[in-house]
Amino acid sequence: MFSDFITSKSRVKLLNVFLSYPSDMFHVRELVRRTGDEINAVRRELSHLEGKGVLVKEPRANRVYYSLSKNYPFYYDLLRLRTKTTGLGAEILKNRVKLGKIKYAMFSGKFARSIRKEPDEVDLLIVGTVVLPELALLIRDEEKRLNTEINYTVMTEEEFGFRKQKRDPFIVSILIASRVMLLGDEEDMLS
């Protein structure tokens, strides 16, 4: 994902760790374990990312912890990028031919940011003619990886259009919430 435009392999690994757990703080040694890189390479990249405002540093007792800075201007853009290029997002994009004819695919903003949600909230909405067994397989694999249930809804273009036109509360609640578009034109979907 980031390796397309970031040349430092250590920086790519660090960004993947931080973006996979956007609300967590990490100590240097834990980042060394998670990335498999040398401690000096990790420290150098942490210093660079902190200097650019991507990370914030917080001393606690005799340790220093790092976390993503929500004040970084591209914070949400990085989260969207991660959502599209790792995990379920990447699998849907990679297997979209096998999944059928998808007009729109979107993740809820809460799912993209790894924020706890209500049990009845939808994580993923797919509109189109979808091969459900193929999609269910991808979702099951992601649920195992994340160790959590993923709520998803699939509907045809006709059903989506009809429910949107009738201002169905379920559809309206999805459309007014934050989202990350995986496939399809967001403006077209909302019109």
Secondary structure by P-SEA (a helix, b strand, c coil): ccccccccaaaaaaaaaaaacccccccaaaaaaaacccaaaaaaaaaaaaaaccbbbbbcccbbbbbbbccccaaaaaaaaaaacccaaaaaaaaccccccccbbbbccccccccccccccccbbbbcccaaaaaaaaaaaaaaaacbbbbbbbbcaaaaaaaaaaccaaaaaaaacbbbbcccccccccc
